């Protein structure tokens, strides 16, 4: 993505599409020393799957503690 090519997205625009929790997880999954290429169709899918798995785990844990 490049600003000069006009094919970039701002954080504010991305927040309109997905929750902040997914974006945070997306950044946490990737290594800091590797170039992060954002693809609007596929990039956040892995983060959404992990978020769903985490919510399911903690929901089950909370239910079993009760």
N, C-alpha and C positions, 0 to 999 in steps of 0.2 A: 504494500500500500504506500502511496506517495501523495503528499500534499500537492506537489506540482502537477501530478496527473489527475488530481481531483477525485481520486478513488480511496478516500479515507473516511473514517467515521469517528465522531467525537464520543467521549464518555457519556455526555448528556443524551445523545441520540441512542446509544447502546442501552442506557438505563430505561429508555422508553420501551425497549423490546424485551429485555430480560431483567430479572431481579438482581440487585446488587450482590446478593449472596452467591449467585452463579458466576458473576464476573470475578469476585474475590477468589473463588475456588479455581477458576480458570487460570488466574495468575499464579496461584500457589502450586498448581500441578506442574507448571513448566519451569525448567531450570532458568536461573538468572543469567547464565552466560551463553545462552542459545537464542538466536533470533526468533522472535515470536511473530509468526505470520497468521493473521486473522482471516479466516474464510467465513463469510456470513452464514453459509449453509451448514458447515460441518464443525466449526471450531468449538462451539459451546455444547455440543451433544455429549461429549465425554464428561464435562463438568455437570451437566444436568443429570446424567446417570449416577455419578458419584454422590451428588446432593440427595437424590432420591434414596440411594442406598444408606447414606448416613442418617437421613430422617427416619427411615424405616427401622434402622438399628436402635437409635435413641428412643424412638417411640415404643419399640418392643421392650427395651430396657426399663423405661419408665413404667410401663404396664406391669412388668414382672416385679418391680420393687413395691408396687402398691399391693 
